[in-house]
Amino acid sequence: MKIYIDPFTYEDPNEAVREFAKEIDTSCVKIEQAPRFNIINCLSASMLCLVGEFGEVCSGNLRLPGKREMFVAIKTLKSGYTEKQRRDFLSEASIMGQFDHPNVIHLEGVVTKSAPVMIITEFMENGSLDSFLRVSYAVFVSDLGQSREENSCSLPDRFTVIQLVGMLRGIASGMKYLADMNYVHRDLAARNILVNSNLVCKVSDFGLSRFLEDDTSDPTYTSGGKIPIRWTAPEAIQYRKFTSASDVWSYGIVILIATLRDLCLPLQVINAIEQDYRLPPPMDCPSALHQLMLDCWQKDRNNRPKFSQIVNNLDKMIPVFDSLCLCPPPVSIFLSWTAVFQTSPASVLWTSGWMPSRWASTKTTLPMLTSPALMWFPR
């Protein structure tokens, strides 16, 4: 088994790019000029052009000698970049080029010898998992009564549980591969999982999150570094201890997002989880998936399952869930629900700084679009 090599251990980072990424001649690449990709209206192989931290992410075509032309995603580096920005940009290719797994995004190559500098990867027709889930659930409600031909989105009307478990299994399999290579992702989240036309999920976004500037004005991030606290394990937030076990915690949040069907997870929910309070199963969530979430959120990281165990558990679930359907309820898709918090002792102060006047049976309305009323309980 290969072991991941940090490209920043190289005295010359360009050497890591040359070793792990294939150089592609710019004549083989054609960037498609298209309007901004509208994820709300369509999730097909349409052109997209999304502005990123270092440049733009566009669609295009790649034709290599002796191979068929393929549709690809292309990240281009903005002009006027510094040498450090170029090095940081290409570090993702140096990382991605070391991986070869069906549930990890595949690097086709890089363009470094001409402008613009590019990172070229396989194209994932359904985009990020969070956008895919949001649109698929919204389409089910807003387009009831329309035929598939009338709807511009190539999305399923509903998910079966086995489809969802299969997608979660793919993510876990990709993360198991990365863990086996001693690679810690640090930013596992639905926005960093890409979905293709066959609903295959692939882990993406390697390295770039480590170089982002601090944003202490954003309450969803910690100070002293840009860490997404909605997705990150407590020890990683407090002590910057990132391990495969902290990735497992984040994976539990991915399961919650997929089963709760609410992509805007309130910060209070995550704060409560960090305080060792746990959700009952979200509506339509099988108890086995709920238990897997709880296992991923063990306070002691040594008690969390390994990704290999998660894959095995999901493999056992698939035959059981084959006939079940996970369908978003149209009657509650745009409702807010009241969550009931039962906590003890009365002196507990949440890390968010919010403390209601009475803790026992205190009620607060949370903007959880598709969730039923929630009852928190201590583990």
N, C-alpha and C positions, 0 to 999 in steps of 0.2 A: 504494500500500500504506500503510495506517495505521501509525503508530508509537505504541508504548505510552507513556502518560503516567503517571508516578509520582504517585499521588494526594497524596503528602506534599509535593509541590512547591506545592500550593495553600495559600494563606495560611489559608483556611477549609476544612478537610477535608470539611465537610458540602457544600460547593459541588461537590466531586468526586463525591460520592454522587448529588447531584441531576443532574449532567451525564451520568453513565454508567449509572445504575441507575434503572429505572422504579419509581415509587412505586405500591404496591398498597394498596387499601383493605382494612382488616382484615376487613370483612364478606365479602370474597371468599375468605377462607382458613378452612379447617376443619382443625384439628390432630386427628389420630386418637389416642385414648387406648388404648394397647396395652402388653402386657408387653414386657420387654426382648427384642430380636431375637436369636434363637438361631441363629447362623450355622452351627453344627455340624449341626443337625437339618434345616435348610431354607434354601435360597437361592432364594426366589421373591419375589413382590411382597407379601410379608407385612408387617405393621406393624413398625416398628423404632423404638427409642428408645435412643440411645446417648449417654452423657454425654461432652461435649467440653470443651475447655479454657475456652471462654467461656460455654458454656451446654449446651443439649441439641440433638441432631439427631433429628428426628422425621419420620415420614411424615404425609401429609395430602392434602387435596384443594384444588385451586384452580379457581374458576369466575370467569372474566373475562367482562364483558358482550360478548355476541355470539360467544362461543367455547364450545366443549365443555369440560366439566369434565375436569380432568387430575389424575393422581396425581403428587405432587411430594415432594421432600425439603425439610424446613424446619429451619433453624438458628435457635434462639431465644437471646437474650442473657439471662443470669441476672439476677435482680433484685438490687438493691444495687450495681450496677456504677458505676464511676467514669466520668468523662467521657473519660479516656484509653482505658479499656477499650471504651467505646462506639465511639470513633473507630477503634481498632484492629480491632474486630469488623467494622465497616462498610467498612473499607479493602479487605477481600476482595471485597466487592460492587463497589467502585469499580474494582478490578482486573479481576474476572471480566466486568463489564459491557462492557469494551472488546473482548472476544473474541467471534468468531463463526466457529466451525469445527466440523465434525461430530465431531472427535476431541478437543474441549475441552468440558468440562462447561458447560451453558448456564444462564445466570442468567435466571430468570423475572422477578424483581423484589425489592423490599425493602418492609418495613413499618417506618417510622421515626416516624410521627406518633401512634402509640398503643403501648401496652404489650401484650405484650412486643415488643421490637424483633426483626425477623425478616429472614433472608436466605432466599429461596425459589429452588430450582434444580430442574432436571429430576430425575426419580427413576430410579435405575439398579438394575434388579431383582436383579442378581447381586452387588451390593456391590463391595467392594474386590478388586483382582486377587489380592492375597496370600491373602485368605480364600477366594476362589473357587477358586484352584488347590489350596489345602490340602484343601478339602472335596471337590472333584471327584476328586482322586487317592485320598482316603480312602474315598469312596463306592465307587470301583471295586473296592477290596479288601474292605471290610467288608460290602458288599451283593452280592457275587457270588452268583448263584442267585436273587436277588429280581427280580421283574419291575419294570418302570418304574412300574406302578400301585402296587406295594407300597412303593416308595421315595417318601418325602415330598419329596425334592429333585428339582427339575426340571433335572438336570444330565446332560450327555452321559456315557456309560459310558467313553469314551476320547476323547482328542484326536487328530485327524490332524495331521500336521506342517503341512499347509497352513492349518489353523485356527489353530495357534499362530503361524505366520508372519504370517497375516492380522492377528492381534491385535497382534503386535509392530509390524507395519507401521502400524497405526492409531495406536499410541503415537508412533512416529517422525514420522508425518504431523502429529499435533497439536503435537509439539515443534518441528518445522520451522516451522509457522505462528507459534508463539510466538517462535522465534529471528528470523524475518523481521520481527517487530514489535519487535525489540530487547528482548524480555522474557526475563530469566534466571529459571528456576524456583527453583533452589537446593535443592529437596527432592524431586527426581524419585525415586520409589520405588514398589514394587508396592502399598504401602498407600495411595498417593495416586493410583492409577489405578482408575477405576470401570468396571464391566462391565455392559452391559445384557443384555436377554433374547436378543438376536441376536449376542452375543459381541463387540459393538463396544466398544472400549476408549476411554475419554476421560480426559484429564489433568485433575486437580482439585487442590484445596488450594492456593490462592493467597494468599500474604501472611501467614497466621497463624503459620507457623513462625518468622517473623522477630521475633515479639513474645513468644515463650515464655521463661520464666525459665531461667537456667542450672541444670544438674543435674550438678555435677561428681562426684557419687557414683555416677553411672551410667557404667560403662566403655564403653558404646556411644556416648557423646557426648564431644566435646572440652570442655575447660575454657574459660572466657571466652566462651561462647556455645553454644547447643544445636544442634550440628551432628551429624547421624547419620553416624558415621565408616564404617559398613559400606557406605554408598552414595555417599560423597563423594570427589571427586578429591583427590589429595595436595596440590596447590597451594591448594585451597580450605580444607583442614584446617590446613595450616601457615601460610598467609599471608592467608587470607580472600579469595582471588582467585576470585570466582564469575563465570563466563562461560558462554556457550553450550557451550564446550568442556568445562567441568566437568559440565554437564548430560549431555553425550555419554558421559562416563565413567560417570555414574550409570545411563545407559541400558544400558551394557554389563552392569552388575550386574542390571538387570531381565531381560536375556536369560539370564544365568546362573541366576537364580532360577527362571525359567520352564522352562528345560531341565534343570536339576539336580533339580528337583522337591523341593527342601528349603527350606522357608520360614525355618528357623532357621539361617541361614548362620553357621558359627562365625567368631568374630573372627579366629582364626588364618589363615583362608582369605584374608580381606581384607588382613591384615597382609602375607601372603606376596605378594599381588598388588601391593601398594604397594612391596615390595622387588624388584619386577620379575621375580617368578616367576609362571609361568602354568600353568593347568590344561590337560591334554589334553581332548579333547571329552568332556563328560558322556555317560553311556549314552544311546543313541538320538539324540544331538544331531548333526544334519548338520554336516559339516566346514565348510560355508559359513557357518553360524551361528556356529560356534566361531571362525572367522577374523574375523568381524565383532566378536565380543567382544574379541579381541586388539587389533583396530584401535581400538576405543573406549578401551582401556587403555594407549595409548601414553603413556609418561612425559612426553614433550614435548607439551603440549596443542595446539601448532600442527600436529602430525602426525596428530591425530585427525580422523576424517571429519566433515564437516558433516552435519546432519540431512537435508539435501536429498540428499546422497550415500547416506546410509543408506536412505532411502525408495527410491531408484533401485535399490540393491543388492537390497533385499527384493522389489521388483517383478520382478526377474530370477529370484529364487529360486522364486517362487510356481508357475510352470508346471512346474518340475523336481520340486517336492515334492508335486504334486497327489495322488499315489497312496500316499504314505508314511504310516505310522501311528506316532504317538508315544504309547505305552501304558505306564502304570506297571506294573512287574513285581510281581505279588502276593507272590512268594517273598521279596522283599527290602524290603518297605515299612517294616518296623519294625526293621531291623537296623542296628547300628553298624558302621562299617567302619574299617579301619586305613589311615591315610594315610602314605605314605612320602615324607619330605622329603629331597631331596638338594641341599645348598646349599654355597656356597663364597664367600668363604674362611671358615675356622673361627672368625674373630673377629667375624663379623657378629652384631649384636644386634638382635633384632626390636623394633619400636616398642611391642609389647605388654609388653615387659619379660621375656618368657619365652625362655630360652635353654637348650636341652637340653645334656647333657654332651658328646655327640658330634654333629656336624652331618651327617657323611656317612652316608646311609642311616638316619638317626634315625627311629624309628617312634613315632607317638602316635595314640591312638584319638580320633576326633572324632565327635560326635553327629550324623552326617549320615545321615538316616533312609533315603533311597532311593538313595544314591549308591554306585557301585562303588568299589573301592580306587582311590585317586588317586595319581598320580606327578607331583610338581612338577618343573619343569625351568626353568633360567634362559633368558631370551630372548637 
